[in-house]
Each structure stands twice: as structure tokens, then as C-alpha cells.
Amino acid sequence: MPENVTLLNSMPVENIIHRTDSRPFSLYRTVVDEGESCALYLHCHSEAELFYLEQGSVDFQVESRSFSLRAGEGIFVPPGQIHSAVNRTDPTAPCCHRAVVFDLKLLEQSLPPRCQNYFAPLQLRRPDCVFPITSAKPENARLLTLLPAVFSLQEPELERYELSLMGTLLLCWQELYNLCFSRLSADPADNALQSEIQKSLEFLQRNFANPVTLAELSKQAGFSESYFCHSFKSCTGYTPFAYLNRLRILKSCELLTQTGKKITEIASLCGFNNVSYFNRTFYKMTGTSPSAYRRKQRHSLPMQSQ
């Protein structure tokens, strides 16, 4: 294991803390310059995000998936997903978006223990928890009404109406659960399965930079290799080695952003013994090369707090 594993095990990729000791969330409003193609820079964080497009149109990218959003629409991005947005607005028209980035504990700790099933799928960072909130689907009507209410408060008003914001977020979460998370939640009988798979995830977090075999991973869960593969994908939405590669790329993003190490060294530190394979895997996941990602991070558009 590399000696700087402490740095690599830190999340998020984005070197910004979206919470304070008093508030486990941050509100943002970003006005994109006319003609600017980047509406939201490529980044990732350990908090969840509700994004709302106030004006304009964008292509919102979450790793390998793209969603076209128009004014009045939005998207929910679960923790640990690399995301960005390309401005598709007419060059002479404004583009403006808002976001609330929040620690899941903000909602979890306000609910009794029996409500933990409302958050279970997000604990495993499933990619199918990404949820576009578009007007094309009639079932999104309530969420489309709630989204502007999330951002109706200005920063000074939070001292008096913070509970109103939390209440609105809970209403949004209920809708997200009904429309998406409920079909991903494990039955109570499957809780033991998730617990065993979690042991494998923790093993990958500790050993992502080393060669990892299917036999080692299945042993962590106490399953046969074939049953482990099926169970792992059922719980996480990824095959074991797709999850491992994704974890390695997330860690490489941290080093590209936070250090001046050479790309070949970063590839090696993150478990890739072939820099060409690292470059291909990085591009497949992010849509850009490691060197371009590093440049974009250094010249990215900062999100502007309200």
C-alpha cells in the first residue's frame, strides 16, 4: 500500500467542505457568463446534491450518463458521483443554476431509526440513485413545484427559517423515495446480504491500490465467487471490478487536483500498472483525459454561495 494512503482514502474529490459545524449543507447560486460553455465544472463530493436550473438549458453529465435540462428542471445527484454541466443556452441568453449540497445526516438524524430504509440505497453509492427531475414525466410534477421552494430563502433568512428548508428537503426526499429509491431498497430479509457486501466495499477502500482478486473479495463476504458477483451487482449496481476501477479513478482525481504528481505516478498509486489503460478508463468514466481534467480543475468556474 502506498505511504500516502491517508490522502487517498479521503473524500471528496472536490477540495471543498459543503457544510459547517452549525449547518450540514450549503446553498449555491451560479450565474454563467454569456458564451461560457462550462456551466458546472467536473467535480465530485461526499454529500448529496439537488441541482435546479433557474434559467437556460444545460446538458448535465453524471459520469457516463447525460441528461438534458431546461429552465425549471433539476436533478438529484447522490454522494460520490462525478458530475458536471455543459451550457446549451443561446449565447445571448442568461444561464443560472442553484444547488443545495447537503450531508445525508441532515435528514437521517431528523427521523426515527425505523426510517433508515429511506436512505439505504445511497449508503452503497448506487449509480441508479441519480434522478433527473424533468417536466417530460408527469410523476415529477410535485418535485418540480418543490424545487423552487428549496431555494426561496436567502442566506440571512436561514437564521429564522432553517427548519422550513429542512422540511422542504424532507418533502423532496419523500418524492425521490417514492419515485426512485423505494424500488432499490433492500427488503428486511436482505439486510444481512448488504452487511456482508459492505465488508467487501471496505476491503476495496483499504486495498484499491493493490492487485485484488475475485477470490479475495468473495472471501470478505463469505460467499462463493459466483454468488458474490451476483450479490455485489444487486447491491451496488456495479460488477466488483467495475466498482474497483471507479474507486481508483475517483482516487486519481483527488491526486490530479490536490498534488503535482506526474500522471504515470498517479496511475501507479491508484492501482493501474499500465498508464494507457489508466487513460482509457479515466476517459470512459469522466469524458476527458487526466491531463485535461487537471487543467480544467485549475481554471474551473467556482460555485458562488448565496
C-alpha atoms as a printed R data frame, in Angstrom:
    type eleno elety resid chain resno       x       y       z
1   ATOM     1    CA   MET     A     1   0.000   0.000   0.000
2   ATOM     2    CA   PRO     A     2   1.402   3.460  -0.843
3   ATOM     3    CA   GLU     A     3   2.535   5.508   2.130
4   ATOM     4    CA   ASN     A     4   0.146   8.334   1.275
5   ATOM     5    CA   VAL     A     5  -2.941   6.131   1.560
6   ATOM     6    CA   THR     A     6  -4.376   8.535   4.147
7   ATOM     7    CA   LEU     A     7  -4.719  11.223   1.468
8   ATOM     8    CA   LEU     A     8  -6.218   8.778  -0.996
9   ATOM     9    CA   ASN     A     9  -8.809   7.489   1.425
10  ATOM    10    CA   SER     A    10 -10.170  10.977   1.971
11  ATOM    11    CA   MET     A    11 -13.342  12.025   0.221
12  ATOM    12    CA   PRO     A    12 -14.473  14.123  -1.538
13  ATOM    13    CA   VAL     A    13 -12.569  14.589  -4.792
14  ATOM    14    CA   GLU     A    14 -13.567  18.239  -4.678
15  ATOM    15    CA   ASN     A    15 -11.433  20.009  -2.084
16  ATOM    16    CA   ILE     A    16 -14.383  21.972  -0.679
17  ATOM    17    CA   ILE     A    17 -16.355  21.298   2.504
18  ATOM    18    CA   HIS     A    18 -20.064  21.907   1.836
19  ATOM    19    CA   ARG     A    19 -21.024  22.158   5.482
20  ATOM    20    CA   THR     A    20 -20.117  23.990   8.651
21  ATOM    21    CA   ASP     A    21 -20.201  22.980  12.293
22  ATOM    22    CA   SER     A    22 -23.601  24.612  12.597
23  ATOM    23    CA   ARG     A    23 -25.105  23.634   9.234
24  ATOM    24    CA   PRO     A    24 -24.534  20.360   7.343
25  ATOM    25    CA   PHE     A    25 -25.397  21.968   3.996
26  ATOM    26    CA   SER     A    26 -24.533  24.802   1.621
27  ATOM    27    CA   LEU     A    27 -26.685  26.766  -0.808
28  ATOM    28    CA   TYR     A    28 -25.245  27.983  -4.104
29  ATOM    29    CA   ARG     A    29 -26.330  30.247  -6.934
30  ATOM    30    CA   THR     A    30 -24.179  30.399 -10.065
31  ATOM    31    CA   VAL     A    31 -24.623  32.813 -12.972
32  ATOM    32    CA   VAL     A    32 -22.792  31.518 -16.046
33  ATOM    33    CA   ASP     A    33 -21.118  34.138 -18.217
34  ATOM    34    CA   GLU     A    34 -22.716  34.607 -21.634
35  ATOM    35    CA   GLY     A    35 -20.984  32.414 -24.193
36  ATOM    36    CA   GLU     A    36 -19.267  30.302 -21.494
37  ATOM    37    CA   SER     A    37 -19.543  26.602 -22.407
38  ATOM    38    CA   CYS     A    38 -18.891  25.265 -18.900
39  ATOM    39    CA   ALA     A    39 -21.966  25.656 -16.704
40  ATOM    40    CA   LEU     A    40 -20.631  23.475 -13.869
41  ATOM    41    CA   TYR     A    41 -17.084  22.193 -13.600
42  ATOM    42    CA   LEU     A    42 -16.334  18.472 -13.342
43  ATOM    43    CA   HIS     A    43 -16.250  17.524  -9.665
44  ATOM    44    CA   CYS     A    44 -17.375  15.086  -7.007
45  ATOM    45    CA   HIS     A    45 -18.188  15.341  -3.299
46  ATOM    46    CA   SER     A    46 -19.241  13.118  -0.440
47  ATOM    47    CA   GLU     A    47 -22.520  14.992   0.059
48  ATOM    48    CA   ALA     A    48 -25.765  14.669  -1.883
49  ATOM    49    CA   GLU     A    49 -26.837  17.458  -4.249
50  ATOM    50    CA   LEU     A    50 -30.109  18.857  -5.537
51  ATOM    51    CA   PHE     A    51 -29.447  20.910  -8.670
52  ATOM    52    CA   TYR     A    52 -32.034  23.335 -10.063
53  ATOM    53    CA   LEU     A    53 -31.739  25.138 -13.383
54  ATOM    54    CA   GLU     A    54 -33.238  28.579 -12.922
55  ATOM    55    CA   GLN     A    55 -32.559  29.918 -16.433
56  ATOM    56    CA   GLY     A    56 -31.181  28.495 -19.678
57  ATOM    57    CA   SER     A    57 -30.550  24.922 -20.746
58  ATOM    58    CA   VAL     A    58 -27.708  22.515 -19.953
59  ATOM    59    CA   ASP     A    59 -26.519  19.006 -20.603
60  ATOM    60    CA   PHE     A    60 -25.910  17.627 -17.120
61  ATOM    61    CA   GLN     A    61 -23.322  14.847 -17.070
62  ATOM    62    CA   VAL     A    62 -23.127  12.263 -14.273
63  ATOM    63    CA   GLU     A    63 -20.157  10.078 -15.148
64  ATOM    64    CA   SER     A    64 -21.142   8.214 -18.345
65  ATOM    65    CA   ARG     A    65 -24.774   9.431 -18.372
66  ATOM    66    CA   SER     A    66 -26.066  12.712 -19.796
67  ATOM    67    CA   PHE     A    67 -29.361  14.492 -19.054
68  ATOM    68    CA   SER     A    68 -30.767  17.484 -20.922
69  ATOM    69    CA   LEU     A    69 -32.288  20.021 -18.549
70  ATOM    70    CA   ARG     A    70 -34.337  23.127 -19.270
71  ATOM    71    CA   ALA     A    71 -35.208  26.078 -17.050
72  ATOM    72    CA   GLY     A    72 -37.399  24.943 -14.162
73  ATOM    73    CA   GLU     A    73 -35.969  21.391 -14.139
74  ATOM    74    CA   GLY     A    74 -33.338  19.760 -11.979
75  ATOM    75    CA   ILE     A    75 -31.546  16.598 -10.952
76  ATOM    76    CA   PHE     A    76 -30.650  14.718  -7.768
77  ATOM    77    CA   VAL     A    77 -27.008  13.599  -7.588
78  ATOM    78    CA   PRO     A    78 -26.146  11.062  -4.852
79  ATOM    79    CA   PRO     A    79 -22.851  11.201  -2.949
80  ATOM    80    CA   GLY     A    80 -19.662  10.132  -4.698
81  ATOM    81    CA   GLN     A    81 -20.770  10.691  -8.308
82  ATOM    82    CA   ILE     A    82 -18.577  12.737 -10.674
83  ATOM    83    CA   HIS     A    83 -20.757  15.345 -12.362
84  ATOM    84    CA   SER     A    84 -20.601  18.484 -14.500
85  ATOM    85    CA   ALA     A    85 -22.783  20.528 -16.839
86  ATOM    86    CA   VAL     A    86 -22.329  21.980 -20.319
87  ATOM    87    CA   ASN     A    87 -24.105  25.229 -21.152
88  ATOM    88    CA   ARG     A    88 -26.524  24.764 -24.069
89  ATOM    89    CA   THR     A    89 -28.208  28.150 -23.667
90  ATOM    90    CA   ASP     A    90 -28.346  30.593 -26.564
91  ATOM    91    CA   PRO     A    91 -25.122  32.667 -26.294
92  ATOM    92    CA   THR     A    92 -27.144  35.874 -25.881
93  ATOM    93    CA   ALA     A    93 -29.393  34.478 -23.134
94  ATOM    94    CA   PRO     A    94 -28.642  34.035 -19.414
95  ATOM    95    CA   CYS     A    95 -27.886  30.721 -17.746
96  ATOM    96    CA   CYS     A    96 -28.281  30.464 -13.992
97  ATOM    97    CA   HIS     A    97 -28.495  27.487 -11.670
98  ATOM    98    CA   ARG     A    98 -28.856  26.780  -7.977
99  ATOM    99    CA   ALA     A    99 -27.833  23.864  -5.808
100 ATOM   100    CA   VAL     A   100 -28.123  22.659  -2.265
101 ATOM   101    CA   VAL     A   101 -25.283  20.327  -1.285
102 ATOM   102    CA   PHE     A   102 -26.013  18.509   1.956
103 ATOM   103    CA   ASP     A   103 -24.766  15.780   4.240
104 ATOM   104    CA   LEU     A   104 -27.309  12.935   4.324
105 ATOM   105    CA   LYS     A   105 -27.160  13.091   8.123
106 ATOM   106    CA   LEU     A   106 -29.075  16.370   7.869
107 ATOM   107    CA   LEU     A   107 -32.160  14.325   7.020
108 ATOM   108    CA   GLU     A   108 -31.284  10.981   8.609
109 ATOM   109    CA   GLN     A   109 -30.819  12.408  12.083
110 ATOM   110    CA   SER     A   110 -34.169  14.190  11.959
111 ATOM   111    CA   LEU     A   111 -36.017  10.882  11.501
112 ATOM   112    CA   PRO     A   112 -36.579   7.875  13.802
113 ATOM   113    CA   PRO     A   113 -34.471   4.712  13.283
114 ATOM   114    CA   ARG     A   114 -37.329   2.901  11.545
115 ATOM   115    CA   CYS     A   115 -36.943   5.334   8.617
116 ATOM   116    CA   GLN     A   116 -33.408   4.224   7.724
117 ATOM   117    CA   ASN     A   117 -34.772   2.347   4.696
118 ATOM   118    CA   TYR     A   118 -35.315   5.794   3.139
119 ATOM   119    CA   PHE     A   119 -31.520   6.107   2.824
120 ATOM   120    CA   ALA     A   120 -30.311   2.506   2.393
121 ATOM   121    CA   PRO     A   121 -29.620   2.576  -1.388
122 ATOM   122    CA   LEU     A   122 -27.444   5.690  -1.054
123 ATOM   123    CA   GLN     A   123 -25.165   4.101   1.527
124 ATOM   124    CA   LEU     A   124 -23.788   1.870  -1.245
125 ATOM   125    CA   ARG     A   125 -23.394   4.790  -3.697
126 ATOM   126    CA   ARG     A   126 -25.595   3.162  -6.311
127 ATOM   127    CA   PRO     A   127 -25.470   4.885  -9.719
128 ATOM   128    CA   ASP     A   128 -29.192   4.324 -10.261
129 ATOM   129    CA   CYS     A   129 -29.947   6.770  -7.442
130 ATOM   130    CA   VAL     A   130 -29.256   9.600  -9.906
131 ATOM   131    CA   PHE     A   131 -32.689  11.065 -10.658
132 ATOM   132    CA   PRO     A   132 -33.450  13.702 -13.318
133 ATOM   133    CA   ILE     A   133 -36.404  15.899 -12.363
134 ATOM   134    CA   THR     A   134 -37.818  16.836 -15.755
135 ATOM   135    CA   SER     A   135 -41.203  18.035 -16.965
136 ATOM   136    CA   ALA     A   136 -41.352  15.198 -19.523
137 ATOM   137    CA   LYS     A   137 -42.594  12.857 -16.789
138 ATOM   138    CA   PRO     A   138 -45.933  13.813 -15.192
139 ATOM   139    CA   GLU     A   139 -44.999  11.997 -11.974
140 ATOM   140    CA   ASN     A   140 -42.313  14.636 -11.377
141 ATOM   141    CA   ALA     A   141 -44.910  17.417 -11.030
142 ATOM   142    CA   ARG     A   142 -44.682  17.689  -7.231
143 ATOM   143    CA   LEU     A   143 -40.878  17.721  -7.239
144 ATOM   144    CA   LEU     A   144 -40.903  20.443  -9.894
145 ATOM   145    CA   THR     A   145 -43.078  22.506  -7.560
146 ATOM   146    CA   LEU     A   146 -40.908  21.813  -4.516
147 ATOM   147    CA   LEU     A   147 -37.537  22.608  -6.117
148 ATOM   148    CA   PRO     A   148 -38.008  26.407  -6.359
149 ATOM   149    CA   ALA     A   149 -39.198  26.392  -2.732
150 ATOM   150    CA   VAL     A   150 -35.880  24.869  -1.631
151 ATOM   151    CA   PHE     A   151 -34.086  27.935  -2.973
152 ATOM   152    CA   SER     A   152 -36.612  30.587  -1.983
153 ATOM   153    CA   LEU     A   153 -34.675  31.505   1.167
154 ATOM   154    CA   GLN     A   154 -31.779  33.934   1.122
155 ATOM   155    CA   GLU     A   155 -28.764  33.391   3.371
156 ATOM   156    CA   PRO     A   156 -29.770  35.922   6.090
157 ATOM   157    CA   GLU     A   157 -33.213  34.298   6.358
158 ATOM   158    CA   LEU     A   158 -31.764  30.907   7.307
159 ATOM   159    CA   GLU     A   159 -31.375  32.086  10.891
160 ATOM   160    CA   ARG     A   160 -35.164  32.332  11.092
161 ATOM   161    CA   TYR     A   161 -36.354  29.733   8.579
162 ATOM   162    CA   GLU     A   162 -33.779  26.918   8.548
163 ATOM   163    CA   LEU     A   163 -36.433  24.415   9.661
164 ATOM   164    CA   SER     A   164 -38.526  25.421   6.647
165 ATOM   165    CA   LEU     A   165 -35.627  24.470   4.381
166 ATOM   166    CA   MET     A   166 -35.201  21.126   6.140
167 ATOM   167    CA   GLY     A   167 -38.928  20.489   5.895
168 ATOM   168    CA   THR     A   168 -38.925  21.179   2.169
169 ATOM   169    CA   LEU     A   169 -35.913  18.898   1.689
170 ATOM   170    CA   LEU     A   170 -37.769  16.136   3.529
171 ATOM   171    CA   LEU     A   171 -40.756  16.606   1.221
172 ATOM   172    CA   CYS     A   172 -38.398  16.337  -1.763
173 ATOM   173    CA   TRP     A   173 -36.831  13.232  -0.261
174 ATOM   174    CA   GLN     A   174 -40.233  11.592   0.146
175 ATOM   175    CA   GLU     A   175 -40.907  12.155  -3.546
176 ATOM   176    CA   LEU     A   176 -37.452  10.871  -4.532
177 ATOM   177    CA   TYR     A   177 -38.033   7.806  -2.389
178 ATOM   178    CA   ASN     A   178 -41.458   7.143  -3.892
179 ATOM   179    CA   LEU     A   179 -40.251   7.603  -7.463
180 ATOM   180    CA   CYS     A   180 -36.778   6.038  -7.269
181 ATOM   181    CA   PHE     A   181 -35.236   4.849  -4.008
182 ATOM   182    CA   SER     A   182 -38.138   2.605  -2.927
183 ATOM   183    CA   ARG     A   183 -37.582   0.211  -5.815
184 ATOM   184    CA   LEU     A   184 -33.886  -0.011  -4.905
185 ATOM   185    CA   SER     A   185 -34.323  -0.506  -1.162
186 ATOM   186    CA   ALA     A   186 -33.488  -3.936   0.134
187 ATOM   187    CA   ASP     A   187 -36.178  -5.968   1.860
188 ATOM   188    CA   PRO     A   188 -35.539  -6.511   5.576
189 ATOM   189    CA   ALA     A   189 -34.527 -10.079   4.709
190 ATOM   190    CA   ASP     A   190 -31.722  -8.648   2.545
191 ATOM   191    CA   ASN     A   191 -30.167  -6.514   5.270
192 ATOM   192    CA   ALA     A   192 -27.714  -9.295   6.133
193 ATOM   193    CA   LEU     A   193 -26.666  -9.502   2.476
194 ATOM   194    CA   GLN     A   194 -25.939  -5.764   2.348
195 ATOM   195    CA   SER     A   195 -23.934  -6.062   5.556
196 ATOM   196    CA   GLU     A   196 -21.729  -8.787   4.069
197 ATOM   197    CA   ILE     A   197 -21.228  -6.885   0.806
198 ATOM   198    CA   GLN     A   198 -20.269  -3.827   2.852
199 ATOM   199    CA   LYS     A   199 -17.295  -5.803   4.187
200 ATOM   200    CA   SER     A   200 -16.065  -6.211   0.608
201 ATOM   201    CA   LEU     A   201 -16.522  -2.491  -0.074
202 ATOM   202    CA   GLU     A   202 -14.473  -1.632   2.991
203 ATOM   203    CA   PHE     A   203 -11.786  -4.081   1.835
204 ATOM   204    CA   LEU     A   204 -11.674  -2.310  -1.550
205 ATOM   205    CA   GLN     A   205 -11.366   1.081   0.160
206 ATOM   206    CA   ARG     A   206  -8.311  -0.184   2.035
207 ATOM   207    CA   ASN     A   207  -6.715  -2.100  -0.842
208 ATOM   208    CA   PHE     A   208  -7.708  -0.317  -4.062
209 ATOM   209    CA   ALA     A   209  -4.051   0.416  -4.912
210 ATOM   210    CA   ASN     A   210  -3.083  -3.264  -4.720
211 ATOM   211    CA   PRO     A   211  -3.865  -6.157  -7.081
212 ATOM   212    CA   VAL     A   212  -7.254  -7.536  -5.966
213 ATOM   213    CA   THR     A   213  -8.691 -10.926  -6.905
214 ATOM   214    CA   LEU     A   214 -12.273 -12.107  -7.008
215 ATOM   215    CA   ALA     A   215 -11.355 -14.842  -4.542
216 ATOM   216    CA   GLU     A   216 -10.192 -12.215  -2.009
217 ATOM   217    CA   LEU     A   217 -13.348 -10.153  -2.415
218 ATOM   218    CA   SER     A   218 -15.741 -13.072  -2.155
219 ATOM   219    CA   LYS     A   219 -13.875 -14.293   0.932
220 ATOM   220    CA   GLN     A   220 -14.573 -10.966   2.682
221 ATOM   221    CA   ALA     A   221 -18.296 -11.571   2.260
222 ATOM   222    CA   GLY     A   222 -18.097 -15.294   2.940
223 ATOM   223    CA   PHE     A   223 -19.692 -16.170  -0.420
224 ATOM   224    CA   SER     A   224 -18.772 -18.319  -3.383
225 ATOM   225    CA   GLU     A   225 -17.352 -16.294  -6.279
226 ATOM   226    CA   SER     A   226 -20.412 -16.714  -8.495
227 ATOM   227    CA   TYR     A   227 -22.884 -15.823  -5.733
228 ATOM   228    CA   PHE     A   228 -20.694 -12.910  -4.676
229 ATOM   229    CA   CYS     A   229 -20.652 -11.415  -8.191
230 ATOM   230    CA   HIS     A   230 -24.432 -11.625  -8.455
231 ATOM   231    CA   SER     A   231 -24.968 -10.217  -4.947
232 ATOM   232    CA   PHE     A   232 -22.425  -7.429  -5.377
233 ATOM   233    CA   LYS     A   233 -24.085  -6.095  -8.526
234 ATOM   234    CA   SER     A   234 -27.534  -6.449  -6.992
235 ATOM   235    CA   CYS     A   235 -26.471  -4.315  -4.008
236 ATOM   236    CA   THR     A   236 -24.267  -1.708  -5.686
237 ATOM   237    CA   GLY     A   237 -25.302  -1.589  -9.341
238 ATOM   238    CA   TYR     A   238 -21.707  -2.386 -10.412
239 ATOM   239    CA   THR     A   239 -19.714  -5.523 -11.060
240 ATOM   240    CA   PRO     A   240 -16.913  -5.913  -8.478
241 ATOM   241    CA   PHE     A   241 -14.149  -4.832 -10.853
242 ATOM   242    CA   ALA     A   242 -16.176  -2.002 -12.393
243 ATOM   243    CA   TYR     A   243 -16.625  -0.716  -8.834
244 ATOM   244    CA   LEU     A   244 -12.888  -1.117  -8.176
245 ATOM   245    CA   ASN     A   245 -11.933   0.772 -11.343
246 ATOM   246    CA   ARG     A   246 -14.382   3.521 -10.485
247 ATOM   247    CA   LEU     A   247 -12.906   3.810  -6.995
248 ATOM   248    CA   ARG     A   248  -9.402   4.009  -8.450
249 ATOM   249    CA   ILE     A   249 -10.422   6.763 -10.860
250 ATOM   250    CA   LEU     A   250 -12.041   8.756  -8.037
251 ATOM   251    CA   LYS     A   251  -8.825   8.497  -6.055
252 ATOM   252    CA   SER     A   252  -6.786   9.548  -9.097
253 ATOM   253    CA   CYS     A   253  -8.989  12.637  -9.434
254 ATOM   254    CA   GLU     A   254  -8.012  13.621  -5.905
255 ATOM   255    CA   LEU     A   255  -4.315  13.363  -6.695
256 ATOM   256    CA   LEU     A   256  -4.698  15.207 -10.002
257 ATOM   257    CA   THR     A   257  -6.447  18.038  -8.177
258 ATOM   258    CA   GLN     A   258  -4.522  18.166  -4.921
259 ATOM   259    CA   THR     A   259  -0.937  17.290  -5.912
260 ATOM   260    CA   GLY     A   260   1.590  17.987  -8.643
261 ATOM   261    CA   LYS     A   261   2.489  14.328  -9.119
262 ATOM   262    CA   LYS     A   262   3.095  13.050 -12.644
263 ATOM   263    CA   ILE     A   263   0.242  11.180 -14.302
264 ATOM   264    CA   THR     A   264   2.281   7.974 -14.572
265 ATOM   265    CA   GLU     A   265   2.935   8.101 -10.827
266 ATOM   266    CA   ILE     A   266  -0.717   8.774 -10.062
267 ATOM   267    CA   ALA     A   267  -1.751   5.821 -12.221
268 ATOM   268    CA   SER     A   268   0.588   3.565 -10.263
269 ATOM   269    CA   LEU     A   269  -0.508   4.906  -6.870
270 ATOM   270    CA   CYS     A   270  -4.117   4.190  -7.796
271 ATOM   271    CA   GLY     A   271  -3.561   0.581  -8.814
272 ATOM   272    CA   PHE     A   272  -3.014   0.919 -12.585
273 ATOM   273    CA   ASN     A   273   0.214  -0.709 -13.771
274 ATOM   274    CA   ASN     A   274  -0.456   0.396 -17.354
275 ATOM   275    CA   VAL     A   275  -0.782   4.143 -17.974
276 ATOM   276    CA   SER     A   276  -2.549   3.607 -21.314
277 ATOM   277    CA   TYR     A   277  -5.245   1.544 -19.592
278 ATOM   278    CA   PHE     A   278  -5.488   4.210 -16.904
279 ATOM   279    CA   ASN     A   279  -6.002   6.913 -19.546
280 ATOM   280    CA   ARG     A   280  -8.700   4.874 -21.326
281 ATOM   281    CA   THR     A   281 -10.519   4.070 -18.086
282 ATOM   282    CA   PHE     A   282 -10.315   7.689 -16.933
283 ATOM   283    CA   TYR     A   283 -11.744   8.955 -20.225
284 ATOM   284    CA   LYS     A   284 -14.558   6.381 -20.218
285 ATOM   285    CA   MET     A   285 -15.651   7.488 -16.761
286 ATOM   286    CA   THR     A   286 -15.177  11.258 -16.969
287 ATOM   287    CA   GLY     A   287 -15.286  12.058 -20.685
288 ATOM   288    CA   THR     A   288 -11.884  13.733 -20.536
289 ATOM   289    CA   SER     A   289  -8.212  12.822 -20.175
290 ATOM   290    CA   PRO     A   290  -6.312  13.010 -16.850
291 ATOM   291    CA   SER     A   291  -4.216  15.957 -18.067
292 ATOM   292    CA   ALA     A   292  -7.283  17.838 -19.339
293 ATOM   293    CA   TYR     A   293  -9.086  17.142 -16.067
294 ATOM   294    CA   ARG     A   294  -6.171  18.637 -14.133
295 ATOM   295    CA   ARG     A   295  -6.180  21.770 -16.331
296 ATOM   296    CA   LYS     A   296  -9.939  22.210 -16.007
297 ATOM   297    CA   GLN     A   297  -9.769  21.955 -12.230
298 ATOM   298    CA   ARG     A   298  -7.156  24.709 -12.109
299 ATOM   299    CA   HIS     A   299  -9.253  27.008 -14.300
300 ATOM   300    CA   SER     A   300 -12.721  25.872 -13.264
301 ATOM   301    CA   LEU     A   301 -15.694  28.101 -12.556
302 ATOM   302    CA   PRO     A   302 -16.123  28.410  -8.798
303 ATOM   303    CA   MET     A   303 -19.642  27.848  -7.456
304 ATOM   304    CA   GLN     A   304 -20.896  31.019  -5.889
305 ATOM   305    CA   SER     A   305 -22.540  30.835  -2.471
306 ATOM   306    CA   GLN     A   306 -25.728  32.775  -1.921
